[in-house]
Amino acid sequence: MDKRQALLELAVERKQTAPPEGSFRFGKYHEGIYECDHVSPYTKGADNVNAEIFVLLQDWGSDDEMSVPAVDLEQQKFELRYGRTQGQYPNEHLEELLNKYFSIALDQTYATNLFPYIKAGAVRAKISDKDLRWAAKKFALPQIAIVQPKLVICCGLDTFNAVRFAADEKEVDTIEKGINAPFSLYGSEVWLQSHPGRQGTNKRNSGGVDRVNDDWEKMAASFTELCSER
């Protein structure tokens, strides 16, 4: 089956599947304008189905932030077109890292969210491990299998552990252990990186040590070696 057709069918399945209790569909908000033919709207701006690099973030939005009326229409237009917020630090930092270590832009990757619904509460609200594991098995792993990238970058420990659980791998309890525990899945190498937001970056770089760039450099070196073997 064609990759785009297979991904579209997965998006349709997402629309037809009831969200976990306490979470909501994209179409609930702003008269349904954020609903789309992807598993996550984030893919709108990173839809290279033949990408060598697959980026997996945790979730797209929270009920608190999505329930606020839009006041910046230009910003909303950008979100509708690209599936992400213009000028938002996590997105800009992620782009910087991709450019620095792989010489690519975000739109040259395939990027999506592990949890393809709107979570309850605030932006930093936690999604249960149960729901993340369910979403990984039902939506994230199938997307990886369809796209068949060389590298999957999981942003955040919870995202990485949900994918590990769904892939029958033992979970890890720290970012440090996760960085040193990449694994193979459907012919792809799955790596953990700290979330590209300020909180994730600062936590990883605690004590004034630039671990984030060291982590990405290590992953990029592995990717170069992987490509040379194929």
Secondary structure by P-SEA (a helix, b strand, c coil): ccaaaaaaaaaaaaaaccccccccccccccccccccccccccccccccccccbbbbbcccccccccccccccaaaaaaaaacccccccaaaaaaaaaaaaccccccccccccccccccccccccccccaaaaaaaaaccaaaaaaaacccbbbbccaaaaaaaaaaacccccccaaaaaabbbbcccbbbbbbccccaaaaaaaaccccaaaaaaaaaaaaaaaaaaaac
